[in-house]
Amino acid sequence: MQSTRQVAQRCAQSGANIEQWQTAISAGNCAFAAGDDDSAQRAYLYGLSLARALLARRDMAEQALAALVTTYHQLAGLHRRAGRLNIAADQLCLIHQQLAALASSEQGNLRWLAQTQLRRSQVELKQFVAAHAEFALFIQERFNTHRA
């Protein structure tokens, strides 16, 4: 089985585009609506690989970041519905941390775009904690662990 990084590299080499990502996410959303969590997860993970490949292309930064955030949020929603709240929280933390890293290390437009998406990520995290207060400490520890 290929790693997500290998799939992302293959997507980048094959000229991944936003339409492919939209198709993958639409398929995932249809599967999610039909209750087919396995198919939804596969589609979302493929969409995640496509979004990562798009991010490697600086000319697609705005769409790529939005796609990345959307995909992580879709994955979190899938895990949340399945009762895997720790994985859902982890997905929300992962994208938040990736955006924070981009916002602090990148220059120019990508930095600004990451900061914009970071606000969206913060809203999702706050909503998650509001609905599942028992995860407030988990999320806080996750951030403290990754800062060290």
N, CA and C atoms as an extended XYZ file, in Angstrom:
444
Properties=species:S:1:pos:R:3:atomname:S:1:resname:S:1:resid:I:1 pbc="F F F"
N         0.840       -1.186        0.000 N   MET     1
C         0.000        0.000        0.000 CA  MET     1
C         0.881        1.244        0.000 C   MET     1
N         0.508        2.244       -0.788 N   GLN     2
C         1.304        3.455       -0.883 CA  GLN     2
C         0.984        4.401        0.270 C   GLN     2
N         2.009        5.128        0.692 N   SER     3
C         1.790        6.135        1.710 CA  SER     3
C         1.093        7.335        1.084 C   SER     3
N         0.518        8.179        1.931 N   THR     4
C        -0.139        9.386        1.439 CA  THR     4
C         0.860       10.270        0.720 C   THR     4
N         2.090       10.329        1.216 N   ARG     5
C         3.129       11.148        0.569 CA  ARG     5
C         3.427       10.623       -0.832 C   ARG     5
N         3.507        9.292       -0.999 N   GLN     6
C         3.772        8.717       -2.310 CA  GLN     6
C         2.634        9.013       -3.283 C   GLN     6
N         1.403        8.923       -2.785 N   VAL     7
C         0.255        9.228       -3.637 CA  VAL     7
C         0.284       10.700       -4.025 C   VAL     7
N         0.619       11.579       -3.076 N   ALA     8
C         0.698       13.019       -3.365 CA  ALA     8
C         1.765       13.299       -4.419 C   ALA     8
N         2.911       12.629       -4.309 N   GLN     9
C         3.970       12.812       -5.298 CA  GLN     9
C         3.507       12.349       -6.676 C   GLN     9
N         2.834       11.209       -6.714 N   ARG    10
C         2.315       10.700       -7.980 CA  ARG    10
C         1.278       11.660       -8.566 C   ARG    10
N         0.432       12.214       -7.705 N   CYS    11
C        -0.569       13.181       -8.160 CA  CYS    11
C         0.105       14.425       -8.731 C   CYS    11
N         1.144       14.891       -8.064 N   ALA    12
C         1.855       16.088       -8.522 CA  ALA    12
C         2.508       15.828       -9.872 C   ALA    12
N         3.089       14.660      -10.024 N   GLN    13
C         3.756       14.325      -11.279 CA  GLN    13
C         2.765       14.177      -12.418 C   GLN    13
N         1.563       13.740      -12.100 N   SER    14
C         0.570       13.538      -13.150 CA  SER    14
C        -0.234       14.804      -13.428 C   SER    14
N         0.120       15.897      -12.755 N   GLY    15
C        -0.571       17.157      -13.005 CA  GLY    15
C        -1.915       17.246      -12.313 C   GLY    15
N        -1.949       16.925      -11.020 N   ALA    16
C        -3.192       17.010      -10.256 CA  ALA    16
C        -3.826       18.383      -10.451 C   ALA    16
N        -5.149       18.395      -10.519 N   ASN    17
C        -5.837       19.666      -10.673 CA  ASN    17
C        -7.027       19.733       -9.731 C   ASN    17
N        -7.559       20.925       -9.610 N   ILE    18
C        -8.636       21.151       -8.649 CA  ILE    18
C        -9.902       20.394       -9.032 C   ILE    18
N       -10.110       20.142      -10.302 N   GLU    19
C       -11.285       19.386      -10.729 CA  GLU    19
C       -11.217       17.936      -10.233 C   GLU    19
N       -10.020       17.358      -10.247 N   GLN    20
C        -9.861       15.995       -9.720 CA  GLN    20
C       -10.185       15.978       -8.229 C   GLN    20
N        -9.719       17.000       -7.510 N   TRP    21
C       -10.002       17.082       -6.081 CA  TRP    21
C       -11.507       17.205       -5.853 C   TRP    21
N       -12.156       18.084       -6.623 N   GLN    22
C       -13.600       18.273       -6.471 CA  GLN    22
C       -14.362       16.976       -6.730 C   GLN    22
N       -13.926       16.232       -7.732 N   THR    23
C       -14.563       14.957       -8.042 CA  THR    23
C       -14.396       13.969       -6.886 C   THR    23
N       -13.195       13.903       -6.332 N   ALA    24
C       -12.940       12.994       -5.202 CA  ALA    24
C       -13.783       13.377       -3.993 C   ALA    24
N       -13.837       14.662       -3.683 N   ILE    25
C       -14.608       15.108       -2.515 CA  ILE    25
C       -16.103       14.906       -2.745 C   ILE    25
N       -16.570       15.162       -3.952 N   SER    26
C       -17.989       14.922       -4.269 CA  SER    26
C       -18.340       13.449       -4.102 C   SER    26
N       -17.446       12.582       -4.566 N   ALA    27
C       -17.668       11.138       -4.395 CA  ALA    27
C       -17.695       10.780       -2.911 C   ALA    27
N       -16.782       11.371       -2.147 N   GLY    28
C       -16.765       11.131       -0.706 CA  GLY    28
C       -18.034       11.623       -0.039 C   GLY    28
N       -18.503       12.792       -0.442 N   ASN    29
C       -19.726       13.336        0.141 CA  ASN    29
C       -20.942       12.477       -0.183 C   ASN    29
N       -20.995       11.961       -1.415 N   CYS    30
C       -22.098       11.068       -1.793 CA  CYS    30
C       -22.062        9.783       -0.965 C   CYS    30
N       -20.869        9.220       -0.832 N   ALA    31
C       -20.728        8.004       -0.030 CA  ALA    31
C       -21.084        8.286        1.431 C   ALA    31
N       -20.656        9.421        1.944 N   PHE    32
C       -20.964        9.821        3.316 CA  PHE    32
C       -22.480        9.919        3.502 C   PHE    32
N       -23.149       10.581        2.567 N   ALA    33
C       -24.605       10.742        2.646 CA  ALA    33
C       -25.326        9.401        2.582 C   ALA    33
N       -24.734        8.454        1.854 N   ALA    34
C       -25.335        7.123        1.728 CA  ALA    34
C       -24.978        6.210        2.896 C   ALA    34
N       -24.141        6.705        3.811 N   GLY    35
C       -23.750        5.896        4.956 CA  GLY    35
C       -22.620        4.926        4.670 C   GLY    35
N       -21.962        5.064        3.537 N   ASP    36
C       -20.848        4.194        3.154 CA  ASP    36
C       -19.539        4.852        3.614 C   ASP    36
N       -19.255        4.681        4.891 N   ASP    37
C       -18.094        5.357        5.482 CA  ASP    37
C       -16.768        4.907        4.896 C   ASP    37
N       -16.649        3.637        4.541 N   ASP    38
C       -15.389        3.151        3.970 CA  ASP    38
C       -15.092        3.824        2.630 C   ASP    38
N       -16.098        3.900        1.777 N   SER    39
C       -15.902        4.566        0.480 CA  SER    39
C       -15.662        6.055        0.661 C   SER    39
N       -16.365        6.659        1.601 N   ALA    40
C       -16.170        8.085        1.873 CA  ALA    40
C       -14.741        8.336        2.341 C   ALA    40
N       -14.249        7.498        3.234 N   GLN    41
C       -12.886        7.686        3.732 CA  GLN    41
C       -11.861        7.535        2.606 C   GLN    41
N       -12.035        6.528        1.763 N   ARG    42
C       -11.110        6.349        0.636 CA  ARG    42
C       -11.116        7.574       -0.280 C   ARG    42
N       -12.297        8.072       -0.575 N   ALA    43
C       -12.399        9.246       -1.457 CA  ALA    43
C       -11.768       10.468       -0.795 C   ALA    43
N       -12.019       10.665        0.497 N   TYR    44
C       -11.443       11.809        1.199 CA  TYR    44
C        -9.922       11.706        1.285 C   TYR    44
N        -9.414       10.510        1.516 N   LEU    45
C        -7.955       10.353        1.579 CA  LEU    45
C        -7.317       10.611        0.213 C   LEU    45
N        -7.993       10.187       -0.837 N   TYR    46
C        -7.497       10.498       -2.182 CA  TYR    46
C        -7.543       12.012       -2.400 C   TYR    46
N        -8.628       12.630       -1.989 N   GLY    47
C        -8.741       14.085       -2.084 CA  GLY    47
C        -7.650       14.794       -1.297 C   GLY    47
N        -7.294       14.240       -0.152 N   LEU    48
C        -6.216       14.807        0.659 CA  LEU    48
C        -4.893       14.742       -0.102 C   LEU    48
N        -4.630       13.632       -0.750 N   SER    49
C        -3.410       13.499       -1.556 CA  SER    49
C        -3.395       14.508       -2.697 C   SER    49
N        -4.531       14.685       -3.331 N   LEU    50
C        -4.623       15.663       -4.413 CA  LEU    50
C        -4.400       17.082       -3.892 C   LEU    50
N        -4.999       17.403       -2.757 N   ALA    51
C        -4.842       18.743       -2.180 CA  ALA    51
C        -3.384       19.013       -1.825 C   ALA    51
N        -2.714       18.007       -1.284 N   ARG    52
C        -1.289       18.174       -0.960 CA  ARG    52
C        -0.453       18.387       -2.222 C   ARG    52
N        -0.799       17.654       -3.266 N   ALA    53
C        -0.079       17.821       -4.531 CA  ALA    53
C        -0.321       19.220       -5.093 C   ALA    53
N        -1.534       19.703       -4.972 N   LEU    54
C        -1.850       21.049       -5.447 CA  LEU    54
C        -1.080       22.110       -4.670 C   LEU    54
N        -0.892       21.876       -3.388 N   LEU    55
C        -0.170       22.839       -2.558 CA  LEU    55
C         1.284       22.970       -2.998 C   LEU    55
N         1.831       21.917       -3.561 N   ALA    56
C         3.210       21.974       -4.052 CA  ALA    56
C         3.326       22.915       -5.247 C   ALA    56
N         2.220       23.167       -5.894 N   ARG    57
C         2.194       24.105       -7.028 CA  ARG    57
C         1.808       25.478       -6.484 C   ARG    57
N         2.741       26.374       -6.449 N   ARG    58
C         2.493       27.700       -5.860 CA  ARG    58
C         1.416       28.486       -6.595 C   ARG    58
N         1.203       28.178       -7.871 N   ASP    59
C         0.169       28.889       -8.625 CA  ASP    59
C        -1.238       28.480       -8.199 C   ASP    59
N        -1.347       27.426       -7.401 N   MET    60
C        -2.640       26.924       -6.938 CA  MET    60
C        -2.814       27.100       -5.438 C   MET    60
N        -2.026       27.954       -4.821 N   ALA    61
C        -1.975       28.039       -3.361 CA  ALA    61
C        -3.336       28.293       -2.722 C   ALA    61
N        -4.078       29.243       -3.237 N   GLU    62
C        -5.360       29.583       -2.610 CA  GLU    62
C        -6.335       28.406       -2.676 C   GLU    62
N        -6.484       27.827       -3.847 N   GLN    63
C        -7.382       26.687       -4.002 CA  GLN    63
C        -6.866       25.482       -3.227 C   GLN    63
N        -5.562       25.277       -3.240 N   ALA    64
C        -4.973       24.123       -2.556 CA  ALA    64
C        -5.190       24.196       -1.049 C   ALA    64
N        -4.971       25.359       -0.468 N   LEU    65
C        -5.176       25.496        0.980 CA  LEU    65
C        -6.639       25.278        1.345 C   LEU    65
N        -7.535       25.866        0.571 N   ALA    66
C        -8.963       25.666        0.834 CA  ALA    66
C        -9.327       24.185        0.691 C   ALA    66
N        -8.771       23.530       -0.313 N   ALA    67
C        -9.027       22.099       -0.513 CA  ALA    67
C        -8.478       21.273        0.645 C   ALA    67
N        -7.294       21.617        1.096 N   LEU    68
C        -6.673       20.901        2.216 CA  LEU    68
C        -7.518       21.025        3.473 C   LEU    68
N        -7.934       22.234        3.789 N   VAL    69
C        -8.748       22.464        4.988 CA  VAL    69
C       -10.085       21.734        4.868 C   VAL    69
N       -10.729       21.871        3.735 N   THR    70
C       -12.020       21.210        3.521 CA  THR    70
C       -11.889       19.702        3.681 C   THR    70
N       -10.845       19.136        3.117 N   THR    71
C       -10.671       17.681        3.173 CA  THR    71
C       -10.456       17.203        4.606 C   THR    71
N        -9.601       17.895        5.340 N   TYR    72
C        -9.398       17.512        6.745 CA  TYR    72
C       -10.703       17.635        7.531 C   TYR    72
N       -11.483       18.672        7.256 N   HIS    73
C       -12.748       18.842        7.971 CA  HIS    73
C       -13.742       17.751        7.591 C   HIS    73
N       -13.736       17.331        6.328 N   GLN    74
C       -14.604       16.231        5.905 CA  GLN    74
C       -14.205       14.935        6.611 C   GLN    74
N       -12.902       14.689        6.679 N   LEU    75
C       -12.420       13.496        7.389 CA  LEU    75
C       -12.812       13.549        8.865 C   LEU    75
N       -12.680       14.722        9.467 N   ALA    76
C       -13.062       14.865       10.882 CA  ALA    76
C       -14.550       14.583       11.055 C   ALA    76
N       -15.367       15.102       10.150 N   GLY    77
C       -16.805       14.849       10.226 CA  GLY    77
C       -17.147       13.378       10.087 C   GLY    77
N       -16.440       12.696        9.218 N   LEU    78
C       -16.639       11.263        9.033 CA  LEU    78
C       -16.326       10.497       10.317 C   LEU    78
N       -15.187       10.812       10.915 N   HIS    79
C       -14.800       10.128       12.152 CA  HIS    79
C       -15.719       10.510       13.308 C   HIS    79
N       -16.147       11.742       13.308 N   ARG    80
C       -17.056       12.201       14.368 CA  ARG    80
C       -18.366       11.417       14.308 C   ARG    80
N       -18.914       11.275       13.109 N   ARG    81
C       -20.169       10.537       12.959 CA  ARG    81
C       -20.012        9.077       13.390 C   ARG    81
N       -18.831        8.509       13.131 N   ALA    82
C       -18.578        7.107       13.484 CA  ALA    82
C       -18.254        6.938       14.961 C   ALA    82
N       -18.227        8.050       15.696 N   GLY    83
C       -17.941        7.975       17.130 CA  GLY    83
C       -16.466        7.917       17.460 C   GLY    83
N       -15.615        8.112       16.460 N   ARG    84
C       -14.160        8.120       16.686 CA  ARG    84
C       -13.721        9.568       16.926 C   ARG    84
N       -14.152       10.083       18.065 N   LEU    85
C       -13.935       11.496       18.363 CA  LEU    85
C       -12.462       11.846       18.515 C   LEU    85
N       -11.663       10.911       19.025 N   ASN    86
C       -10.230       11.201       19.155 CA  ASN    86
C        -9.577       11.374       17.784 C   ASN    86
N        -9.996       10.592       16.802 N   ILE    87
C        -9.451       10.737       15.449 CA  ILE    87
C        -9.981       12.020       14.806 C   ILE    87
N       -11.249       12.328       15.049 N   ALA    88
C       -11.814       13.575       14.527 CA  ALA    88
C       -11.046       14.775       15.082 C   ALA    88
N       -10.797       14.762       16.386 N   ALA    89
C       -10.040       15.858       17.008 CA  ALA    89
C        -8.636       15.920       16.430 C   ALA    89
N        -8.040       14.766       16.206 N   ASP    90
C        -6.695       14.713       15.642 CA  ASP    90
C        -6.660       15.323       14.243 C   ASP    90
N        -7.664       15.037       13.416 N   GLN    91
C        -7.727       15.599       12.069 CA  GLN    91
C        -7.807       17.129       12.127 C   GLN    91
N        -8.633       17.640       13.023 N   LEU    92
C        -8.762       19.089       13.166 CA  LEU    92
C        -7.459       19.711       13.651 C   LEU    92
N        -6.783       19.021       14.554 N   CYS    93
C        -5.489       19.521       15.050 CA  CYS    93
C        -4.427       19.485       13.958 C   CYS    93
N        -4.412       18.430       13.165 N   LEU    94
C        -3.411       18.305       12.102 CA  LEU    94
C        -3.467       19.464       11.119 C   LEU    94
N        -4.668       19.786       10.648 N   ILE    95
C        -4.752       20.875        9.679 CA  ILE    95
C        -4.428       22.204       10.345 C   ILE    95
N        -4.852       22.373       11.567 N   HIS    96
C        -4.559       23.618       12.278 CA  HIS    96
C        -3.044       23.797       12.432 C   HIS    96
N        -2.354       22.736       12.782 N   GLN    97
C        -0.904       22.807       12.946 CA  GLN    97
C        -0.191       23.054       11.612 C   GLN    97
N        -0.664       22.422       10.555 N   GLN    98
C        -0.057       22.642        9.238 CA  GLN    98
C        -0.233       24.084        8.788 C   GLN    98
N        -1.411       24.622        9.019 N   LEU    99
C        -1.660       26.016        8.660 CA  LEU    99
C        -0.813       26.970        9.493 C   LEU    99
N        -0.695       26.675       10.788 N   ALA   100
C         0.121       27.526       11.661 CA  ALA   100
C         1.576       27.513       11.207 C   ALA   100
N         2.065       26.343       10.807 N   ALA   101
C         3.448       26.248       10.321 CA  ALA   101
C         3.623       27.054        9.040 C   ALA   101
N         2.677       26.956        8.134 N   LEU   102
C         2.752       27.733        6.891 CA  LEU   102
C         2.662       29.235        7.180 C   LEU   102
N         1.790       29.602        8.086 N   ALA   103
C         1.602       31.016        8.410 CA  ALA   103
C         2.841       31.622        9.064 C   ALA   103
N         3.625       30.792        9.734 N   SER   104
C         4.813       31.333       10.407 CA  SER   104
C         6.089       31.190        9.589 C   SER   104
N         6.085       30.302        8.586 N   SER   105
C         7.334       30.067        7.859 CA  SER   105
C         7.331       30.593        6.431 C   SER   105
N         6.177       30.747        5.847 N   GLU   106
C         6.099       31.172        4.450 CA  GLU   106
C         6.124       32.693        4.338 C   GLU   106
N         6.328       33.147        3.144 N   GLN   107
C         6.364       34.579        2.855 CA  GLN   107
C         5.207       34.942        1.930 C   GLN   107
N         4.840       36.202        1.948 N   GLY   108
C         3.917       36.751        0.979 CA  GLY   108
C         2.528       36.163        0.998 C   GLY   108
N         2.029       35.876       -0.216 N   ASN   109
C         0.651       35.464       -0.400 CA  ASN   109
C         0.316       34.155        0.315 C   ASN   109
N         1.207       33.186        0.265 N   LEU   110
C         0.930       31.904        0.920 CA  LEU   110
C         0.783       32.089        2.426 C   LEU   110
N         1.591       32.949        2.996 N   ARG   111
C         1.484       33.239        4.431 CA  ARG   111
C         0.115       33.835        4.750 C   ARG   111
N        -0.303       34.821        3.964 N   TRP   112
C        -1.590       35.465        4.184 CA  TRP   112
C        -2.734       34.458        4.012 C   TRP   112
N        -2.648       33.627        2.985 N   LEU   113
C        -3.676       32.611        2.742 CA  LEU   113
C        -3.753       31.618        3.901 C   LEU   113
N        -2.591       31.207        4.408 N   ALA   114
C        -2.565       30.274        5.538 CA  ALA   114
C        -3.189       30.920        6.774 C   ALA   114
N        -2.909       32.188        6.998 N   GLN   115
C        -3.493       32.886        8.145 CA  GLN   115
C        -5.017       32.961        8.011 C   GLN   115
N        -5.488       33.193        6.808 N   THR   116
C        -6.930       33.248        6.566 CA  THR   116
C        -7.572       31.897        6.852 C   THR   116
N        -6.980       30.840        6.343 N   GLN   117
C        -7.515       29.499        6.579 CA  GLN   117
C        -7.355       29.082        8.038 C   GLN   117
N        -6.350       29.603        8.697 N   LEU   118
C        -6.115       29.313       10.117 CA  LEU   118
C        -7.309       29.782       10.948 C   LEU   118
N        -7.876       30.911       10.602 N   ARG   119
C        -9.066       31.406       11.318 CA  ARG   119
C       -10.237       30.425       11.135 C   ARG   119
N       -10.384       29.896        9.943 N   ARG   120
C       -11.437       28.901        9.681 CA  ARG   120
C       -11.200       27.649       10.523 C   ARG   120
N        -9.950       27.256       10.612 N   SER   121
C        -9.582       26.081       11.399 CA  SER   121
C        -9.870       26.297       12.888 C   SER   121
N        -9.593       27.496       13.367 N   GLN   122
C        -9.858       27.813       14.774 CA  GLN   122
C       -11.348       27.716       15.087 C   GLN   122
N       -12.170       28.183       14.166 N   VAL   123
C       -13.616       28.104       14.354 CA  VAL   123
C       -14.043       26.643       14.473 C   VAL   123
N       -13.529       25.793       13.605 N   GLU   124
C       -13.874       24.365       13.643 CA  GLU   124
C       -13.446       23.724       14.957 C   GLU   124
N       -12.241       24.053       15.409 N   LEU   125
C       -11.766       23.511       16.683 CA  LEU   125
C       -12.644       23.969       17.840 C   LEU   125
N       -12.993       25.244       17.853 N   LYS   126
C       -13.848       25.773       18.925 CA  LYS   126
C       -15.225       25.115       18.916 C   LYS   126
N       -15.773       24.903       17.737 N   GLN   127
C       -17.075       24.244       17.640 CA  GLN   127
C       -16.988       22.802       18.121 C   GLN   127
N       -15.892       22.143       17.782 N   PHE   128
C       -15.704       20.760       18.223 CA  PHE   128
C       -15.631       20.697       19.745 C   PHE   128
N       -14.849       21.585       20.341 N   VAL   129
C       -14.701       21.607       21.805 CA  VAL   129
C       -16.027       21.984       22.469 C   VAL   129
N       -16.773       22.889       21.859 N   ALA   130
C       -18.071       23.267       22.417 CA  ALA   130
C       -19.023       22.068       22.458 C   ALA   130
N       -18.949       21.219       21.448 N   ALA   131
C       -19.808       20.036       21.394 CA  ALA   131
C       -19.254       18.867       22.189 C   ALA   131
N       -17.935       18.849       22.373 N   HIS   132
C       -17.267       17.727       23.048 CA  HIS   132
C       -16.226       18.283       24.015 C   HIS   132
N       -16.701       18.867       25.078 N   ALA   133
C       -15.822       19.553       26.040 CA  ALA   133
C       -14.734       18.636       26.591 C   ALA   133
N       -14.988       17.342       26.616 N   GLU   134
C       -13.996       16.403       27.139 CA  GLU   134
C       -12.726       16.364       26.291 C   GLU   134
N       -12.772       16.945       25.100 N   PHE   135
C       -11.593       16.954       24.233 CA  PHE   135
C       -10.768       18.234       24.321 C   PHE   135
N       -11.195       19.161       25.150 N   ALA   136
C       -10.445       20.415       25.292 CA  ALA   136
C        -9.018       20.139       25.757 C   ALA   136
N        -8.851       19.300       26.743 N   LEU   137
C        -7.521       18.977       27.257 CA  LEU   137
C        -6.715       18.187       26.222 C   LEU   137
N        -7.363       17.254       25.543 N   PHE   138
C        -6.708       16.470       24.494 CA  PHE   138
C        -6.115       17.392       23.436 C   PHE   138
N        -6.917       18.353       22.989 N   ILE   139
C        -6.470       19.279       21.946 CA  ILE   139
C        -5.348       20.163       22.463 C   ILE   139
N        -5.495       20.655       23.668 N   GLN   140
C        -4.449       21.494       24.252 CA  GLN   140
C        -3.140       20.712       24.377 C   GLN   140
N        -3.202       19.477       24.829 N   GLU   141
C        -1.996       18.642       24.961 CA  GLU   141
C        -1.392       18.355       23.590 C   GLU   141
N        -2.229       18.156       22.600 N   ARG   142
C        -1.745       17.889       21.234 CA  ARG   142
C        -0.910       19.047       20.732 C   ARG   142
N        -1.363       20.261       20.997 N   PHE   143
C        -0.612       21.438       20.569 CA  PHE   143
C         0.662       21.605       21.381 C   PHE   143
N         0.595       21.353       22.659 N   ASN   144
C         1.797       21.478       23.499 CA  ASN   144
C         2.841       20.445       23.129 C   ASN   144
N         2.434       19.237       22.786 N   THR   145
C         3.353       18.174       22.382 CA  THR   145
C         4.069       18.539       21.096 C   THR   145
N         3.367       19.148       20.144 N   HIS   146
C         3.966       19.445       18.850 CA  HIS   146
C         4.783       20.734       18.857 C   HIS   146
N         4.669       21.532       19.889 N   ARG   147
C         5.473       22.748       19.992 CA  ARG   147
C         6.851       22.445       20.552 C   ARG   147
N         6.957       21.369       21.298 N   ALA   148
C         8.214       21.045       21.966 CA  ALA   148
C         9.294       20.650       20.987 C   ALA   148
